[in-house]
Amino acid sequence: MEKMNVITFKETGHLLGVVTRAGQPEKAATVEEIAAGGFRLRDRQNGEITLQIPEEELGVSWVDYDTRILYRPHLFIMDAGKPEQKTENGPPNLSIALSGALITATLPANVSESVEIWCQIVGNNLSEPIVRSVTIPGTVSAPTNTGSEALILGAGDYKVAMFAPDYALVVFMETVP
């Protein structure tokens, strides 16, 4: 069976891109071989570089060849060693908000167990991307759909890639007043 390498956001398994190698089709690649220095995530609409994900935040998985993944990797998340397709753009209530003092993540439904969402933030005058997790502290007795963490950011425009479990990768534009 044909195989291909998928580049993932290491913390969550969200797929970022695909690499097929004609010269070594039956050998798994390493991050250093296919994404040394990081991975440039492009906007699906206009092709502009949205943000760059640092090499240390990347992983590589070797999976069965699947044309759907080849053309739309952003819709997939690795689950138990296999790519699982998610809904594009997620529900409308999936969001990130930056206030300058906090980062707040909201899921469309309450969770009864704690959920960790990862975000990568670039923009304004940041010299390096910020990679931050936000925990939604759901419990059986007090389910919630929102979590916040301290994050000091100056006023300006930012791009935030949101890697939420069970949802396709979403990139938001946020302005800190």
Secondary structure as a PSIPRED ss2 file (coil, helix, strand):
# PSIPRED VFORMAT (PSIPRED V4.0)

   1 M C   1.000  0.000  0.000
   2 E C   1.000  0.000  0.000
   3 K E   0.000  0.000  1.000
   4 M E   0.000  0.000  1.000
   5 N E   0.000  0.000  1.000
   6 V E   0.000  0.000  1.000
   7 I E   0.000  0.000  1.000
   8 T E   0.000  0.000  1.000
   9 F E   0.000  0.000  1.000
  10 K C   1.000  0.000  0.000
  11 E C   1.000  0.000  0.000
  12 T C   1.000  0.000  0.000
  13 G C   1.000  0.000  0.000
  14 H E   0.000  0.000  1.000
  15 L E   0.000  0.000  1.000
  16 L E   0.000  0.000  1.000
  17 G E   0.000  0.000  1.000
  18 V E   0.000  0.000  1.000
  19 V E   0.000  0.000  1.000
  20 T C   1.000  0.000  0.000
  21 R C   1.000  0.000  0.000
  22 A C   1.000  0.000  0.000
  23 G C   1.000  0.000  0.000
  24 Q C   1.000  0.000  0.000
  25 P C   1.000  0.000  0.000
  26 E C   1.000  0.000  0.000
  27 K C   1.000  0.000  0.000
  28 A C   1.000  0.000  0.000
  29 A C   1.000  0.000  0.000
  30 T C   1.000  0.000  0.000
  31 V H   0.000  1.000  0.000
  32 E H   0.000  1.000  0.000
  33 E H   0.000  1.000  0.000
  34 I H   0.000  1.000  0.000
  35 A H   0.000  1.000  0.000
  36 A C   1.000  0.000  0.000
  37 G C   1.000  0.000  0.000
  38 G C   1.000  0.000  0.000
  39 F E   0.000  0.000  1.000
  40 R E   0.000  0.000  1.000
  41 L E   0.000  0.000  1.000
  42 R E   0.000  0.000  1.000
  43 D C   1.000  0.000  0.000
  44 R C   1.000  0.000  0.000
  45 Q C   1.000  0.000  0.000
  46 N C   1.000  0.000  0.000
  47 G C   1.000  0.000  0.000
  48 E C   1.000  0.000  0.000
  49 I E   0.000  0.000  1.000
  50 T E   0.000  0.000  1.000
  51 L E   0.000  0.000  1.000
  52 Q E   0.000  0.000  1.000
  53 I E   0.000  0.000  1.000
  54 P C   1.000  0.000  0.000
  55 E H   0.000  1.000  0.000
  56 E H   0.000  1.000  0.000
  57 E H   0.000  1.000  0.000
  58 L E   0.000  0.000  1.000
  59 G E   0.000  0.000  1.000
  60 V E   0.000  0.000  1.000
  61 S E   0.000  0.000  1.000
  62 W E   0.000  0.000  1.000
  63 V E   0.000  0.000  1.000
  64 D E   0.000  0.000  1.000
  65 Y C   1.000  0.000  0.000
  66 D C   1.000  0.000  0.000
  67 T H   0.000  1.000  0.000
  68 R H   0.000  1.000  0.000
  69 I H   0.000  1.000  0.000
  70 L H   0.000  1.000  0.000
  71 Y H   0.000  1.000  0.000
  72 R C   1.000  0.000  0.000
  73 P H   0.000  1.000  0.000
  74 H H   0.000  1.000  0.000
  75 L H   0.000  1.000  0.000
  76 F E   0.000  0.000  1.000
  77 I E   0.000  0.000  1.000
  78 M E   0.000  0.000  1.000
  79 D E   0.000  0.000  1.000
  80 A C   1.000  0.000  0.000
  81 G C   1.000  0.000  0.000
  82 K E   0.000  0.000  1.000
  83 P E   0.000  0.000  1.000
  84 E E   0.000  0.000  1.000
  85 Q E   0.000  0.000  1.000
  86 K C   1.000  0.000  0.000
  87 T C   1.000  0.000  0.000
  88 E C   1.000  0.000  0.000
  89 N C   1.000  0.000  0.000
  90 G C   1.000  0.000  0.000
  91 P C   1.000  0.000  0.000
  92 P C   1.000  0.000  0.000
  93 N C   1.000  0.000  0.000
  94 L C   1.000  0.000  0.000
  95 S E   0.000  0.000  1.000
  96 I E   0.000  0.000  1.000
  97 A E   0.000  0.000  1.000
  98 L E   0.000  0.000  1.000
  99 S C   1.000  0.000  0.000
 100 G C   1.000  0.000  0.000
 101 A C   1.000  0.000  0.000
 102 L E   0.000  0.000  1.000
 103 I E   0.000  0.000  1.000
 104 T E   0.000  0.000  1.000
 105 A E   0.000  0.000  1.000
 106 T E   0.000  0.000  1.000
 107 L E   0.000  0.000  1.000
 108 P E   0.000  0.000  1.000
 109 A E   0.000  0.000  1.000
 110 N E   0.000  0.000  1.000
 111 V E   0.000  0.000  1.000
 112 S C   1.000  0.000  0.000
 113 E C   1.000  0.000  0.000
 114 S C   1.000  0.000  0.000
 115 V E   0.000  0.000  1.000
 116 E E   0.000  0.000  1.000
 117 I E   0.000  0.000  1.000
 118 W E   0.000  0.000  1.000
 119 C E   0.000  0.000  1.000
 120 Q E   0.000  0.000  1.000
 121 I E   0.000  0.000  1.000
 122 V E   0.000  0.000  1.000
 123 G E   0.000  0.000  1.000
 124 N C   1.000  0.000  0.000
 125 N C   1.000  0.000  0.000
 126 L C   1.000  0.000  0.000
 127 S C   1.000  0.000  0.000
 128 E C   1.000  0.000  0.000
 129 P C   1.000  0.000  0.000
 130 I E   0.000  0.000  1.000
 131 V E   0.000  0.000  1.000
 132 R E   0.000  0.000  1.000
 133 S E   0.000  0.000  1.000
 134 V E   0.000  0.000  1.000
 135 T E   0.000  0.000  1.000
 136 I E   0.000  0.000  1.000
 137 P C   1.000  0.000  0.000
 138 G C   1.000  0.000  0.000
 139 T C   1.000  0.000  0.000
 140 V C   1.000  0.000  0.000
 141 S C   1.000  0.000  0.000
 142 A C   1.000  0.000  0.000
 143 P C   1.000  0.000  0.000
 144 T E   0.000  0.000  1.000
 145 N E   0.000  0.000  1.000
 146 T E   0.000  0.000  1.000
 147 G E   0.000  0.000  1.000
 148 S E   0.000  0.000  1.000
 149 E E   0.000  0.000  1.000
 150 A E   0.000  0.000  1.000
 151 L C   1.000  0.000  0.000
 152 I C   1.000  0.000  0.000
 153 L C   1.000  0.000  0.000
 154 G C   1.000  0.000  0.000
 155 A C   1.000  0.000  0.000
 156 G E   0.000  0.000  1.000
 157 D E   0.000  0.000  1.000
 158 Y E   0.000  0.000  1.000
 159 K E   0.000  0.000  1.000
 160 V E   0.000  0.000  1.000
 161 A E   0.000  0.000  1.000
 162 M E   0.000  0.000  1.000
 163 F E   0.000  0.000  1.000
 164 A C   1.000  0.000  0.000
 165 P C   1.000  0.000  0.000
 166 D C   1.000  0.000  0.000
 167 Y C   1.000  0.000  0.000
 168 A C   1.000  0.000  0.000
 169 L C   1.000  0.000  0.000
 170 V E   0.000  0.000  1.000
 171 V E   0.000  0.000  1.000
 172 F E   0.000  0.000  1.000
 173 M E   0.000  0.000  1.000
 174 E E   0.000  0.000  1.000
 175 T E   0.000  0.000  1.000
 176 V E   0.000  0.000  1.000
 177 P C   1.000  0.000  0.000
